């Protein structure tokens, strides 16, 4: 599933339009992380400077479109939405109408991939008991060998998702010790104490798939996924009736 989303400054009504093939809450987390960490190259993007200037509490995050399409298609739609909502700077926070990701260009991908390899931390695949099964010099090498998404592997390493195709990945430090992110409330806490807050505190219930008896209630999908060794996007899809089960259970949002 692909999405078009929008950040709106509730003080001056300026907007930022974006697209993602991830769950929207994950993309939201990435934006907020970029806004408050000076070491990322996007730190001075107009949206992030505005978030720091006006305060995150003055920004609303909305999903405008949910559509079953590939990444290139949703980026074409993103361009149309930027025009529709007139969000190019200085009227909004988008910097360009060129919404196609450089990953879609072979030369750009090869250059980006080599940069990742040259500056990367080692990454390990582990079993459910955190025993190391294999080590790669970079996420790019790991993704290439296993034919998996490098973005999803990185999300595992940061604690934003539990697994990729039921495989588990962590970064290694200089002593080849696993860097395992811990989960506290609705915040993932990783290396150097960085945190990424979930977009919502909406609770979720785990149900027996046959009797529909409620077996447990969790404060968030992320916590449910981590404690049940399954993928958060899978739980979300069950809650939205996009698939029947995840991890052998039914799941349902608990409305306050």
VEXMI-317659 format. One record per residue: residue in three letters; residue number from 1; y, x negated, z of N, C-alpha, C in turn. Coordinates in steps of 0.1 Angstrom, whole numbers, padded with zeros to 4 digits. Each point is the difference from the previous one (the first is absolute). Layout:
residues N
  rest   nr   n.yy   n.xx   n.zz  ca.yy  ca.xx  ca.zz   c.yy   c.xx   c.zz
   ALA  NUM      Y      X      Z      Y      X      Z      Y      X      Z
...
This chain:
residues 256
  rest   nr   n.yy   n.xx   n.zz  ca.yy  ca.xx  ca.zz   c.yy   c.xx   c.zz
   UNK    1  -0012  -0008   0000   0012   0008   0000   0013  -0009   0000
   UNK    2   0010   0004  -0007   0012  -0007  -0001   0012   0009   0005
   UNK    3   0011  -0007   0004   0010   0008   0007   0014  -0005  -0005
   UNK    4   0010   0009   0000   0014  -0003  -0001   0006   0003   0014
   UNK    5   0008  -0009   0006   0006   0002   0013   0014  -0003  -0001
   UNK    6   0007   0005   0011   0015  -0002   0000   0005  -0003   0014
   UNK    7   0008  -0010   0002   0008  -0003   0012   0013   0006  -0002
   UNK    8   0005   0008   0009   0014   0006   0000   0008  -0004   0012
   UNK    9   0012  -0006  -0003   0009  -0003   0011   0007   0014   0004
   UNK   10  -0002   0004   0012   0005   0013   0004   0015   0000   0003
   UNK   11   0006  -0012   0000   0014  -0001   0002   0008   0001  -0013
   UNK   12  -0004  -0007  -0010   0007   0000  -0013  -0008   0006  -0011
   UNK   13  -0012   0005   0002  -0009   0006  -0009  -0004  -0009  -0012
   UNK   14   0001  -0013   0001  -0005  -0009  -0010  -0015  -0001   0002
   UNK   15  -0007  -0002  -0012  -0014   0001   0000  -0007  -0012  -0006
   UNK   16  -0012  -0002   0003  -0009  -0010  -0007  -0012   0006  -0004
   UNK   17  -0004  -0001  -0013  -0012   0006  -0005  -0010  -0011  -0002
   UNK   18  -0013   0002   0004  -0010  -0009  -0002  -0013   0006  -0004
   UNK   19  -0010  -0008  -0004  -0013   0006  -0004  -0011  -0009   0007
   UNK   20  -0012   0006   0002  -0010  -0008   0006  -0014   0006  -0003
   UNK   21  -0010  -0008  -0001  -0014   0005  -0001  -0007  -0001   0013
   UNK   22   0007  -0004   0010  -0005  -0001   0014   0003   0014   0007
   UNK   23  -0005   0001   0012   0004   0011   0008   0015  -0002   0004
   UNK   24   0008   0010  -0001   0015  -0001   0002   0003  -0007   0013
   UNK   25  -0007   0003   0011   0003  -0006   0013  -0001  -0015  -0001
   UNK   26  -0010  -0006  -0008  -0001  -0014  -0001   0012  -0006  -0007
   UNK   27   0004   0006  -0011   0012  -0005  -0007   0012   0001   0009
   UNK   28   0002   0011   0007   0011   0001   0010   0000  -0012   0009
   UNK   29  -0012  -0003   0006  -0001  -0011   0009   0005  -0013  -0006
   UNK   30  -0004  -0002  -0012   0004  -0013  -0007   0015   0000  -0002
   UNK   31   0006   0011  -0004   0015   0000  -0001   0007  -0004   0013
   UNK   32  -0005   0006   0011   0006  -0002   0013  -0002  -0015   0004
   UNK   33  -0011  -0005  -0002  -0003  -0014   0003   0010  -0009  -0008
   UNK   34   0001   0003  -0013   0009  -0008  -0008   0015   0001   0005
   UNK   35   0004   0011   0005   0014   0002   0004   0003  -0008   0012
   UNK   36  -0009  -0003   0009   0003  -0007   0012  -0006  -0014   0002
   UNK   37  -0005  -0006  -0011  -0006  -0013   0001   0007  -0009  -0010
   UNK   38   0008  -0009   0005   0009  -0009  -0009  -0008  -0009  -0009
   UNK   39  -0013  -0002   0003  -0008  -0010  -0007  -0005   0006  -0013
   UNK   40   0001   0013  -0002  -0005   0006  -0013   0012  -0001  -0010
   UNK   41  -0004  -0002  -0013   0010  -0002  -0010   0008   0013  -0003
   UNK   42  -0005   0012   0004   0007   0012  -0003   0010   0004   0011
   UNK   43   0002  -0009   0010   0008   0003   0011   0014   0006  -0003
   UNK   44   0006  -0005  -0011   0014   0003  -0003   0000   0011  -0011
   UNK   45  -0011   0007  -0003   0000   0011  -0009   0009   0011   0006
   UNK   46   0007   0008  -0009   0010   0010   0004  -0006   0010   0010
   UNK   47  -0012   0004  -0002  -0006   0010   0010  -0001  -0006   0014
   UNK   48  -0005  -0012   0000  -0003  -0006   0013   0013  -0004   0007
   UNK   49   0011  -0004  -0007   0013  -0003   0006   0005   0013   0006
   UNK   50  -0002   0011  -0007   0005   0013   0004  -0007   0005   0013
   UNK   51  -0013  -0002   0000  -0008   0003   0012   0005  -0007   0012
   UNK   52   0003  -0013  -0002   0005  -0008   0012   0014   0004   0004
   UNK   53   0008   0004  -0010   0014   0004   0002   0001   0013   0008
   UNK   54  -0007   0010  -0006   0001   0014   0006  -0010   0003   0010
   UNK   55  -0011  -0007   0001  -0011   0003   0009  -0011   0008  -0006
   UNK   56  -0012  -0004   0003  -0011   0007  -0006   0000   0015   0004
   UNK   57   0005   0004   0011   0000   0014   0004   0009   0009  -0009
   UNK   58   0008  -0007  -0009   0008   0008  -0009  -0005   0000  -0014
   UNK   59  -0014  -0003  -0001  -0006   0000  -0013  -0012   0010   0001
   UNK   60  -0001   0009  -0010  -0011   0009  -0001  -0009  -0004  -0011
   UNK   61  -0013   0001   0002  -0010  -0004  -0009  -0008   0012  -0005
   UNK   62   0000   0003  -0013  -0007   0011  -0006  -0009  -0003  -0011
   UNK   63  -0011   0006  -0001  -0008  -0001  -0012   0004   0011  -0010
   UNK   64   0004  -0004  -0012   0005   0010  -0010  -0011   0004  -0009
   UNK   65  -0010  -0008  -0003  -0010   0003  -0010  -0013  -0006   0004
   UNK   66  -0011   0007  -0001  -0013  -0005   0002  -0008   0003  -0013
   UNK   67  -0005  -0010  -0007  -0006   0002  -0013  -0012  -0009  -0002
   UNK   68  -0010   0005  -0006  -0012  -0008  -0003   0002  -0008  -0013
   UNK   69   0005  -0012   0000   0003  -0008  -0012  -0001  -0015   0004
   UNK   70   0000  -0009  -0010  -0001  -0014   0002   0014  -0006   0004
   UNK   71   0000  -0013   0003   0013  -0006   0005   0011   0000  -0011
   UNK   72  -0004  -0003  -0012   0010  -0001  -0011   0007   0014  -0002
   UNK   73  -0008   0010   0000   0005   0014  -0002   0010   0004   0011
   UNK   74  -0004  -0003   0013   0009   0004   0011   0013  -0008   0000
   UNK   75  -0001  -0012  -0005   0012  -0008  -0001   0010   0005  -0011
   UNK   76  -0006   0005  -0011   0008   0007  -0010   0007   0012   0006
   UNK   77  -0008   0008   0008   0006   0012   0006   0011  -0004   0010
   UNK   78  -0002  -0012   0007   0010  -0005   0010   0013  -0002  -0008
   UNK   79  -0001  -0006  -0012   0013  -0002  -0007   0007   0013  -0003
   UNK   80  -0008   0011  -0004   0006   0013  -0002   0007   0005   0012
   UNK   81  -0006  -0002   0012   0005   0005   0012   0013  -0007   0004
   UNK   82   0001  -0013  -0003   0012  -0008   0003   0011   0005  -0008
   UNK   83  -0002   0004  -0012   0010   0006  -0009   0004   0014   0005
   UNK   84  -0010   0007   0003   0002   0014   0005   0009   0001   0012
   UNK   85  -0003  -0009   0010   0007   0000   0013   0012  -0009   0000
   UNK   86   0002  -0007  -0011   0012  -0009  -0001   0000  -0010   0011
   UNK   87  -0010  -0008   0002  -0002  -0009   0011   0003  -0014  -0003
   UNK   88   0004  -0003  -0012   0003  -0014  -0003   0013  -0004   0007
   UNK   89   0000  -0013   0006   0011  -0005   0007   0012   0000  -0010
   UNK   90   0012   0004   0004   0005   0002   0014  -0002   0015   0005
   UNK   91  -0006   0008  -0009  -0001   0014   0004  -0012   0002   0010
   UNK   92  -0009  -0009   0000  -0012   0001   0009  -0004  -0015   0002
   UNK   93  -0013  -0001   0004  -0005  -0013   0005  -0010  -0006  -0010
   UNK   94  -0003   0006  -0011  -0008  -0006  -0010   0008  -0010  -0008
   UNK   95  -0006  -0012  -0003   0007  -0011  -0007  -0002   0000  -0015
   UNK   96  -0011   0007  -0005  -0003  -0001  -0014  -0008   0012  -0005
   UNK   97   0000   0003  -0013  -0009   0010  -0006  -0013  -0006  -0005
   UNK   98  -0001  -0013   0001  -0012  -0007  -0004  -0011   0001   0011
   UNK   99  -0007   0011   0000  -0009   0003   0011  -0014  -0006  -0001
   UNK  100  -0003  -0006  -0012  -0013  -0005  -0002  -0002  -0013   0008
   UNK  101  -0011   0000   0008  -0003  -0011   0009  -0004  -0012  -0009
   UNK  102   0004  -0012   0005  -0004  -0013  -0008  -0015  -0002  -0001
   UNK  103  -0008   0007   0009  -0014  -0002  -0001  -0005   0005  -0013
   UNK  104   0008   0009  -0007  -0005   0006  -0013   0002  -0010  -0012
   UNK  105   0007  -0011   0003   0002  -0010  -0011  -0010  -0012   0003
   UNK  106  -0008  -0004  -0009  -0010  -0010   0002   0006  -0013   0005
   UNK  107   0011  -0005  -0007   0006  -0013   0004   0006   0001   0014
   UNK  108   0006   0011   0003   0006   0002   0013  -0011   0000   0011
   UNK  109  -0011   0007  -0003  -0011   0001   0009  -0006  -0014   0003
   UNK  110  -0002  -0008  -0011  -0006  -0013   0002   0009  -0009   0008
   UNK  111   0013   0001  -0002   0010  -0008   0007   0000   0004   0015
   UNK  112   0000   0013   0002   0000   0005   0014  -0013  -0004   0007
   UNK  113  -0011   0002  -0007  -0013  -0004   0006   0000  -0014   0004
   UNK  114   0005  -0009  -0008  -0001  -0014   0003   0010  -0003   0012
   UNK  115   0011   0006   0001   0009  -0002   0011  -0007   0005   0013
   UNK  116  -0007   0011  -0001  -0007   0004   0012  -0011  -0010   0005
   UNK  117  -0007  -0006  -0010  -0010  -0009   0003   0006  -0013   0007
   UNK  118   0012  -0004  -0005   0006  -0013   0004   0005   0002   0014
   UNK  119   0004   0012   0004   0007   0002   0013  -0008   0009   0010
   UNK  120  -0013   0002  -0003  -0007   0010   0007  -0007  -0005   0013
   UNK  121  -0003   0009   0009  -0009  -0002   0011  -0014   0003  -0004
   UNK  122  -0010  -0007   0006  -0014   0003  -0003  -0003   0014   0005
   UNK  123  -0009   0006  -0007  -0005   0014   0004  -0015   0000   0001
   UNK  124  -0005   0008   0010  -0014   0000   0002  -0005   0015  -0001
   UNK  125  -0012   0001  -0006  -0007   0013   0001  -0009  -0001   0012
   UNK  126   0000   0011   0008  -0008   0000   0013  -0009   0013   0000
   UNK  127  -0010  -0001   0009  -0008   0013   0002   0006   0008   0011
   UNK  128  -0006   0011   0004   0005   0009   0010   0002  -0007   0014
   UNK  129  -0007  -0011   0002   0001  -0008   0012   0009  -0012  -0001
   UNK  130   0007   0000  -0011   0010  -0011  -0002  -0007  -0014  -0002
   UNK  131  -0012   0000  -0005  -0007  -0012  -0004   0005  -0003  -0014
   UNK  132   0004  -0013  -0002   0005  -0003  -0014  -0011  -0002  -0010
   UNK  133   0002   0008  -0011  -0010   0000  -0011   0004  -0010  -0011
   UNK  134   0013  -0001  -0003   0005  -0008  -0011   0015  -0003   0003
   UNK  135   0004  -0012  -0005   0014  -0004   0001   0006  -0003  -0014
   UNK  136   0012   0004  -0002   0007  -0003  -0013   0013  -0007   0004
   UNK  137   0005  -0008  -0010   0013  -0007   0003   0012   0009  -0001
   UNK  138  -0002   0012  -0005   0012   0009  -0002  -0006   0014  -0002
   UNK  139   0009   0010   0002  -0003   0014  -0003  -0002   0001  -0015
   UNK  140   0008  -0007  -0008  -0002   0001  -0014  -0014  -0004  -0005
   UNK  141  -0005  -0011   0006  -0013  -0005  -0003  -0011   0010   0004
   UNK  142   0002   0006   0012  -0009   0010   0005  -0001   0012  -0009
   UNK  143   0012   0005  -0003   0001   0012  -0009  -0006  -0002  -0013
   UNK  144   0002  -0012  -0006  -0005  -0003  -0013  -0015  -0001   0000
   UNK  145  -0006  -0006   0010  -0015  -0002   0000  -0007   0013   0003
   UNK  146   0006   0009   0009  -0007   0012   0004   0005   0012  -0008
   UNK  147   0009  -0002  -0010   0006   0011  -0008   0006   0011   0009
   UNK  148   0008  -0004   0010   0006   0009   0009   0015  -0001  -0002
   UNK  149   0008   0009   0006   0014   0000  -0001   0005  -0010   0010
   UNK  150   0009  -0010  -0004   0005  -0010   0009   0009   0007   0011
   UNK  151   0007   0011  -0005   0009   0007   0009  -0008   0007   0011
   UNK  152  -0012   0006  -0003  -0008   0006   0010  -0006  -0010   0010
   UNK  153  -0004  -0012  -0005  -0005  -0010   0009   0011  -0005   0010
   UNK  154   0013  -0001  -0006   0011  -0004   0009   0002   0010   0011
   UNK  155  -0001   0013  -0004   0002   0011   0010  -0010  -0001   0011
   UNK  156  -0013  -0004  -0004  -0010  -0002   0011   0004  -0011   0009
   UNK  157   0005  -0011  -0006   0004  -0012   0008   0011   0003   0010
   UNK  158   0009   0009  -0005   0012   0004   0009  -0004   0011   0009
   UNK  159  -0011   0006  -0001  -0004   0011   0009   0005   0014  -0005
   UNK  160   0004   0001  -0013   0005   0013  -0005  -0012   0009  -0005
   UNK  161  -0011  -0006  -0002  -0012   0008  -0004  -0012  -0007   0006
   UNK  162  -0011   0008   0002  -0011  -0006   0006  -0009  -0008  -0009
   UNK  163  -0002   0004  -0012  -0009  -0007  -0009   0003   0003  -0015
   UNK  164  -0006  -0008  -0008   0001   0002  -0015  -0014   0002  -0005
   UNK  165  -0003   0012  -0005  -0014   0002  -0005  -0010  -0004   0011
   UNK  166   0003   0004   0013  -0009  -0003   0011  -0002  -0015   0002
   UNK  167   0009  -0008  -0004   0000  -0014   0003   0013  -0004   0008
   UNK  168  -0002  -0009   0009   0010  -0003   0010   0006  -0014  -0002
   UNK  169   0013  -0001   0001   0007  -0013  -0003   0010  -0003   0011
   UNK  170   0001  -0013   0003   0010  -0005   0009   0005  -0014  -0005
   UNK  171   0013  -0003   0004   0005  -0013  -0003  -0006  -0010   0010
   UNK  172   0000  -0013  -0003  -0004  -0011   0009   0012  -0008   0003
   UNK  173   0001  -0005   0013   0010  -0010   0003  -0004  -0014  -0004
   UNK  174   0008  -0010   0004  -0003  -0014  -0004  -0013  -0005   0006
   UNK  175  -0004   0007   0011  -0013  -0005   0006  -0012   0009  -0005
   UNK  176   0002   0007  -0011  -0010   0009  -0005  -0005   0010   0010
   UNK  177   0009   0005   0008  -0002   0011   0010   0005   0013  -0006
   UNK  178  -0007   0010   0001   0005   0013  -0005   0013   0005   0006
   UNK  179   0009   0004  -0008   0012   0007   0005  -0002   0015  -0001
   UNK  180  -0003   0006   0012  -0004   0014   0000   0012   0008   0005
   UNK  181   0006   0009  -0008   0011   0008   0005  -0005   0010   0010
   UNK  182   0008   0003   0010  -0004   0010   0010   0008   0012  -0002
   UNK  183  -0006   0011   0004   0007   0013  -0002   0005   0006   0014
   UNK  184   0013   0003   0001   0005   0005   0012   0008   0013  -0003
   UNK  185  -0004   0011   0005   0007   0013  -0003   0000   0002  -0015
   UNK  186   0011   0003  -0006   0002   0001  -0014   0006  -0012  -0007
   UNK  187  -0002  -0012   0007   0006  -0012  -0006  -0011  -0010  -0001
   UNK  188  -0001  -0006  -0012  -0009  -0011  -0002   0007  -0013   0004
   UNK  189  -0006  -0008   0008   0006  -0012   0005  -0008  -0012  -0006
   UNK  190   0006  -0009  -0007  -0007  -0011  -0006   0006  -0013   0004
   UNK  191  -0002  -0010  -0008   0004  -0014   0003   0015   0000   0003
   UNK  192   0004  -0008   0010   0014  -0002   0004   0006   0013   0006
   UNK  193  -0009   0010   0003   0005   0012   0007   0007   0009  -0009
   UNK  194  -0001  -0001  -0014   0007   0009  -0009  -0007   0014   0001
   UNK  195   0008   0010  -0002  -0006   0014   0001   0004   0008  -0012
   UNK  196  -0008   0010  -0003   0003   0009  -0011  -0003   0014   0005
   UNK  197   0010   0008   0002  -0002   0013   0006  -0004   0011  -0010
   UNK  198  -0010   0008   0004  -0005   0011  -0009   0011   0010  -0002
   UNK  199   0000   0006  -0012   0011   0010  -0004  -0001   0012   0009
   UNK  200  -0012   0004   0005  -0001   0012   0008  -0009  -0002   0011
   UNK  201   0002   0008   0011  -0009   0001   0011  -0010   0011  -0001
   UNK  202  -0002   0006  -0011  -0008   0012  -0002  -0014  -0003   0004
   UNK  203  -0005   0008   0009  -0014  -0002   0006  -0010   0005  -0010
   UNK  204  -0012  -0005   0002  -0011   0004  -0009  -0013   0001   0009
   UNK  205  -0008   0010  -0004  -0013   0003   0007  -0012  -0004  -0009
   UNK  206  -0010  -0006   0007  -0013  -0003  -0006  -0009   0011   0003
   UNK  207  -0007   0006  -0011  -0008   0011   0002  -0014  -0003  -0005
   UNK  208  -0010   0006   0006  -0014   0000  -0005   0000   0006  -0014
   UNK  209  -0006  -0006  -0010   0001   0005  -0014  -0008   0012  -0002
   UNK  210  -0010   0003   0009  -0008   0012  -0001   0005   0012   0009
   UNK  211   0003  -0003   0012   0003   0010   0010   0015   0002   0001
   UNK  212   0008  -0010  -0005   0015   0000   0001   0005   0000   0014
   UNK  213  -0009  -0005   0009   0004  -0002   0014   0009  -0012   0001
   UNK  214   0011   0001   0008   0009  -0011   0001  -0006  -0010   0010
   UNK  215  -0002  -0012  -0005  -0006  -0011   0007   0010  -0009   0007
   UNK  216   0012  -0002  -0006   0010  -0009   0006   0013   0004  -0007
   UNK  217   0011  -0004   0007   0014   0002  -0005   0007  -0013   0001
   UNK  218   0007  -0004  -0011   0007  -0013   0000   0015   0002  -0002
   UNK  219   0008  -0009   0004   0015   0002  -0001   0004  -0003  -0014
   UNK  220  -0008  -0006  -0009   0004  -0003  -0013  -0012  -0002  -0009
   UNK  221   0001   0001  -0013  -0010  -0003  -0009  -0004  -0015   0001
   UNK  222   0010  -0009   0002  -0003  -0014   0000  -0009  -0003   0012
   UNK  223   0002   0006   0011  -0008  -0003   0012  -0014   0006  -0002
   UNK  224  -0001   0012  -0006  -0013   0006  -0003  -0008  -0009  -0009
   UNK  225   0006  -0005  -0010  -0007  -0009  -0010  -0005  -0013   0007
   UNK  226   0009  -0006   0008  -0004  -0012   0006  -0012   0002   0010
   UNK  227   0000   0011   0008  -0010   0002   0010  -0013   0005  -0006
   UNK  228   0001   0005  -0013  -0013   0006  -0006  -0004  -0009  -0012
   UNK  229   0006  -0011  -0002  -0005  -0009  -0010   0000   0006  -0014
   UNK  230   0011   0007  -0003   0001   0006  -0013   0015  -0001  -0005
   UNK  231   0002   0004  -0012   0013  -0003  -0007   0010   0011   0003
   UNK  232   0013  -0003   0004   0010   0010   0003   0003   0009  -0011
   UNK  233   0000  -0006  -0013   0003   0009  -0011  -0011   0010  -0002
   UNK  234  -0012  -0003   0003  -0011   0009  -0001   0001   0012   0010
   UNK  235   0004  -0003   0012   0003   0010   0010   0011   0009  -0004
   UNK  236   0011  -0006  -0005   0011   0008  -0005  -0004   0010  -0011
   UNK  237  -0009  -0005  -0009  -0004   0009  -0011  -0009   0011   0005
   UNK  238  -0008  -0002   0010  -0008   0011   0006   0010   0010   0006
   UNK  239   0010  -0005   0007   0010   0009   0007   0007   0009  -0011
   UNK  240   0002  -0006  -0012   0007   0007  -0010  -0009   0007  -0010
   UNK  241  -0013   0001   0004  -0010   0007  -0008  -0002  -0007  -0014
   UNK  242   0002  -0013   0000  -0002  -0008  -0013  -0015  -0005  -0001
   UNK  243  -0007  -0001   0012  -0014  -0004   0000  -0007   0007   0012
   UNK  244  -0013   0001   0000  -0007   0008   0010  -0001  -0007   0014
   UNK  245  -0003  -0013   0000  -0002  -0007   0012   0005  -0015  -0001
   UNK  246   0001  -0006   0011   0003  -0015   0001  -0007  -0005   0012
   UNK  247  -0008  -0011  -0002  -0007  -0006   0011  -0011   0009   0006
   UNK  248  -0004   0011  -0008  -0010   0009   0005   0005   0011   0008
   UNK  249   0013   0002   0000   0006   0011   0008   0010   0008  -0008
   UNK  250   0003   0012   0005   0011   0007  -0005   0013  -0004   0008
   UNK  251   0012   0002  -0006   0012  -0004   0007   0010   0011  -0002
   UNK  252   0009   0002   0010   0010   0011  -0001   0012  -0004   0008
   UNK  253   0012   0003  -0006   0012  -0003   0008   0001   0010   0012
   UNK  254   0005  -0005   0011   0003   0008   0012   0014   0003   0000
   UNK  255   0004   0012  -0003   0014   0004   0001   0004   0003   0014
   UNK  256   0012  -0005   0003   0005   0002   0014   0004   0015   0002
